[in-house]
Amino acid sequence: MSVMDSEALDHRIDEVVARLRERLASEEFRLVCELRHLEELALLAACTAWEQRCLDALAQHFPEQALAIRAVAAHVRNTDAECDTLRGLPAGRQGH
């Protein structure tokens, strides 16, 4: 399958879920939903692990800036990437 944009992917997921709901008994459909949820959790864990490996590699490449790199990464995570500098504002404006 080729890479889809988010909207097309959401639409395709909805189509497949509707087809499964029509064809499967309720317990089977519940198992499919549980499997889908577990797969999402596994993907999230894999992405988090990759992000940590990438961050560790950056910190190792720049040992003198490692503390700053980790602090900025924590800040971006804690603000859900809604920090001022990522929105093009000067640092420290806190959205004002």
Summary of the structure (lengths in Angstrom):
residues: 96
radius of gyration: 20.0
end to end distance: 43.6
largest distance: 59.0
contacts: 180
relative contact order: 0.05
helix: 77%
strand: 0%
